[in-house]
Structure formats: structure tokens, C-alpha cells
């Protein structure tokens, strides 16, 4: 039997926000609350596709158990007692990431999709939608992390390169500055003779430190406290000269962190998986934007493949701890838009 109140309570601002999520079928609120309808005696997920009930007949519950204790039955359409589609996708994405991380060579897309039980197209789409990178880019990021770690403990540079899954040391050396920000030998020696600038910002994962040498990005570190990140950087490069970034470097770092951030994806993925993907997005963004170059909110929204998200980009920048100044567009020598420079994220 459904328990009702003799006199209905007035709507709260919290319930108003929940009702807006129900009206918009916002699946990102999955698991945060449940909606119950007094006239039908049924409770549903926030994103249930059933016809919207009358607002006056709606109650909200934080958990399924609360709704059932109040006498409401489970909806047969959205099945709130079973894992949501987002939870199922998160499990499959995490499974694929673990396969990538444990494989000697990066698995092919078809093999990953078959293992998690999805078509290659569908798997590729939900993977990139959730992490902001493709499975191939995730594998690249993980392999780059492995070689950076391996250079500190392997007997030789070549050994570290092959242990990380690179099939050719010649190919790796050709792109070593993009992966390490310096030569493998200098990286292995603790940044000998290098001047490394760094800045610390924040993202949904917490404090993040970005460091770069004259040749490129050499470290992106996550942690609980900014001070611990500075110490970790010093341990990585004990023979380098560490310099706090100037205003331009801090601004650039803050911009990039804001542009590639998306903490509201609605999928509960492991922190290390999210961190690896976020790190790759930041690394690619910094590689593709020359220091000192800036862009408008509109241009940045277009660069990240979301031309309608201008307000979201501006809001992300405004809420970053480091002050952000977005000035003019990036142009090449002919005063025309340089599309190669403007690319921030890989497809």
C-alpha cells in the first residue's frame, strides 16, 4: 500500500531541479534519485521514456529501497532494479581499457569490440563519448606512460622502449619529443641540463600539474595536494632546473584543462582510466597550441568538436582556479586560419 501524506508538502528547489531532469530525460542523473507516481503506484529512473506524469502526482526518492518501502512498484519499461545502460557501458569500457593495458601490443578495434560484446562501430562511439579519446588513442597514452616509467628502471633505453610495446626504437626516437618532451637519454638521466616549466591547475580528478621543457610536454601529474605534485616532479627530474611557469604558461595550462574537461559524463569509470584519457587529451591539446597563442570561446568550442557549447566553454574557463584570458584567434603567416594548428583533439 502506498503511503500518502494528509497534506502535500510544497515543492522544494531540489525537487524542482529533479523535475527538470525528468522532463529533459537527462540520463546523467541515473542512480542519483528515482521518480514515483502516486496515481499509478510505479517508480522509475529519471530518464524513463514513459509518458510524463502530472507534476502534482510525482514524488522523489533517493534510493530504490525508499520507493519500494513506500509501496511503489518497479517500472517494467525502464527496470530501475537492473543496471542502467550507462552502468553497462561503463563496465564494458573499463573491461576494454584493462585489456589494452595488459596486452603486449595494442588490440585491434574489432577484437576489443568482440570481447565486450558490441559491434565495432557502437563500441568505438561509446568509448570515445565516455573518455573523449578513441581506443587507439587510449592505447597510445598507456604505452607512453609505460615508456616514461620504464626509462627510470630499465637497463637501457632500447629495453624500456620495447618493454612499453613499441615495435621500433627508430620510430619512437623520431617522435620522442612528443612523448617525452626531451630525448630518451635526457629523460632517463632525470632531465639533465633541462629547464622545465610547470603550472598547477584543477580538474574533476583533483589537482593536476603540467610540465614542459623547451621541446614539449614532459609530465602531467595527478594527486591530492599541489605540494605532493611538485615533489613528484622533482623526483622525476632531479637533474633538471624546475621553474614555476610564467603568466603565459599558467594561462595556457588553465585554458587547456578547461577546454578538455568533461566531468559530467554520467559514467562511473575507474579513476586511473579517466586519468589516462584526460592526460592524453591535455597532452594533445598542449602539443597543438603554440605557447602564447590564444583563441575565442567560439573557436575553442569548434576545436573540441562542440560548436554549440560556447557557454559551456566560457563557464569552464571562469570556474578554473587560475585566471584565464582568451584573446585572439590563431593565425598562420598568411593571416588565414591554420587548421592544423587549430586541431586540439584527435578524431
N, C-alpha and C positions, 0 to 999 in steps of 0.2 A: 504493500500500500504506500502511495506517495504521501510524504509528509508535507503539509502546506501550512503557511502562516495565516493567522486570522486577519492580519492587516499587512499587506505587502510593503516591503521596505522600499524607500526611494532609491533610484538608480545612483550608483556611485560612479565617480570618474573612472575608476578601474574597470568597472563593468562596461562603461561606455567605450573604453578603448578595446575591450574584448569584443564587444558587439561589432565594432568597425572591422576587426579582423575576421569575424564570421561573415559579415556582408561581403567583404572583398575576397573571401575564400583563401585567406592567407595561410598557406601550409607551413610557413616558418614558425607558427605558433603550436605546431604539433607537440603534444606532450606537456604543454605549459598549462592548459586548462581544458575543460570539457563543457559542452553546452547541453542543457537538458530542457525539454519542452513539457510543460505541465499538462497540456491538453492531450498529448499522445503517450506520455509516460516513458519516453525514449531519450537516451542521451547519446551524443555524437562527438566526433572530433571537430575542431574549429573549421577545418576545410571540407567538411562533408558536402557532397554535391546535391544533397536533397534540397527540396524547395525550402526557402527561408521561412521560418515561423514568424508569428506576430511577436514583436519585441516584448510586449507585456506578458507573454506566456513563457518567457525564457529565464532560466536560472543558470548560474555558472558554478562549476566545481573545480577545485584544484587537482583532484585525482579521480580515477575511475571508481575507487572504493567508496569515496564520499558520495558519488552519484548513485551507486548501487545500494548503499546503506539508506539513502533517502527514498528508495523504492523504484528507481528508474531502470529500465531495461536497455540492453545494448542495441545500438542501431545495426540492422542486418546489412545495411548498404556500406557504411564506412568502417564497420567492425572495429570499434575502439579498443577492444580487448586483445587485438592482434598487433604485431609490429607494423608500424606505418611504412609507407613506401619509402620515405626518407631514411628510416632506420635500416630497411633492407638494402637500399643503395649504399648507405654508409658502410655497412658490413662488407658488401662486395668490393667497394673501393679500397677499404682497408686491407682486404684479402689480396687484392691485386698489388697494392703497394708492398706488402710483405713478400710476395712472390718476386717482385722486381728487386727488392733489397737482398734477397737470399740467392738469387741466380748469379752464376758466373758471368753470363752475358745477358744483356737486356732482352727479355722475352718479346716476341713479336705480338703485335696487337691482336691478331686472330687467336693466338694461343692464350693470351690473358682473358679475352672475352669468353672463349670456350670454357675455361676453368671456372669462371664465376657465373656461367650460365646465362650470358647475354649475347646478343648479336654484336659484331664489331662496331657497327655504327652507333647503336644505343649505348654500349659501354663507353666508347670514346666521348660521346656527348655528355653523359652524366659525370664522367671522370673530370673533364675539363670544366664543367659547370660547377662542380663542388670544390675543386682545388685551384682553378684558374690556370692550370697548365695541362698539357697533354700527357698521356702515359710515357711517351718518348722523352719529353722534357723532364718529367719526374725522374726517369732513369738516368738522364744526363746529370741532374742535380745530385742524385745519390752517388753516382760514380765520381763526381767531382769532390764530394765530401770525403769519400773513401781515399782518394789520392792525396788530399790535403792531410788527412790523418796518417796515412801510410808514410808520407815523406818524413814524418818525425820519428818513425820507429823502424823502418826498413833498412836493410844493409846498404842498398844502393837506390839511386833514383829510378833506374830501369825496373828494379824489383817492385817498387811502390806503384809504378805506372801499370805494370801488367797485373799485379795483385788487385788493383782497383777495377780491372775489366777492360782496360784499353788494349786493343789488339796491335797497335803500332806505336812505338815510342816516338817515331818520326812525326806522325800525325799529331800526337799530343804536344810535342815540343813546338810545332808550328802554331798551336793555339794556347800555349801555356800561359801567356799574359792574360788571356781572357778568363782562364780557370783559376790562376793563382795570383795575378797582379804583379808577377815578377817571374824570373827564371826558376825552374825547379831546384837548381842548386842553391840559389839565394834563399828560397823558401825553406829548404831543408836545413840551411845553416842558421835559421832563426832570423831572417831578414837582414843579413849582414850588409851594411852600407846603405840601407834603405831609409828614406824618410816617409813615415806613414802617418797620414792624417786620419782622424776619426771623429765621429759625432754620434751622439746617443739620442734616440727618439723613443716613441712608444707605438705599439700596435696592439691588436687584440690578444696577442700572445704575451704581452708584457714589454719590458724594456728591450730595446734592440740596439746594438752597436754596429755601425757601418764604418769600415776602414778601407783606405785606398792608398796605394803607392802612386808614383808618377806614371806607372804603366797601366794601372787599373785597379779594380776592386780586389782586395786580398782577404777580407774577412767580413762575415755577417754573423754576429753572435747574439743569442737569446739568453736571458737569465731573469732572476727575481729582483736583483738590485743593480743599479748602474755601476756601483763601485766594483762589484764582482766581475762585471764585463770588462772593465778597464784592466783588472788584474789578469783576467784570462788572455786578453790581447797581449799583455806584457810577457806572459808565459809562452805564447805562440811565437812572438818575435823578440826574444831577449837581446838580440844584437842590432835591433833597429832603433831609430830615433822616433819616438812617438810624439806627435804634435796634435793638440786639440784643433779641430777644424776651424777655419775662419768662417766669417758670416756667410760667404757664398756656398761653402761646402755644407754648413749646417742647414742652410735653406734648401739646397738641392736634396739633401738626405731627407728632410722633412717632407718635401714635395713628393718624392718617390714613395715613401712609406704611406702617405695619404692616398696616392693615386692607385696603388696596387692592393690596398686594404679592402677586405670584404668580410667583416666578422659576422655577418648575419645570414649565412648561407643555410642555416637550419639543419645541418648535418653534424652529428656528434662524432667527429673523427679524432683519432689519437693525436695528441699534441705534437709528437715528433713528425707525423705525416703532414700535418698542417704547417709545421715549421719548415720542413724541407721544401714544400711547394711555395710558401711565402718567400723563403730565402731566394729561390730561383727567380721569382718574379721581380724581386728587388734587384738582384744581381743583373738581370737582363735589362731592366729599366735604366740602371746606372751606367751600364755599358753603352747604351744607345743615346744618352743625353749628355752632350759635352758640358763640362763644368762651366758655369756662367750663363748657359743658355736657359731661357725660360719660355713659358707658353701661357696662353689664356686658359681659363676654365673650359671653354668650349673646345679648344684644340686638344686639351688633355682628355676630355671625355671622349672625343673622337679617336684618340690614340689607343685608349684601352677598350675600344670596340663598343662603347656605350654612349653614342652621340646624344641621347636624350637624358643622360644622367648629369647634366651640368650642375644642378643644385646639389646633388649628392657629392660631387667632387669638391665643390666650394665648401660644403659643410664638413667634409672630411679634413680639409686643409684648416678650417677655422678651429676645429677641436684638437688639432695636434699641439703638443706642448711647445714645440719650437715654432716661433713666429714664421709664417710663410708669406713671401712676397712673390706674386705671379705677375710678370711684367709683359714682355713682348713675345712674339712668335719666333720660332726657329727658322732661319732662312739661310739659303746657301749663297755662294758668291754672286749668282745671277739675280739675287733678290727674289727668288721663287721658292716656294715651299719645297724643302728637301724631304721627300717621303721616306727615304732610307733612314735619315736621322730621326724622323718623327715616329718611327715604329718603336713602341715601348715594349709590348709583349708579343711573343711569338704566337702564331696561329695554333 
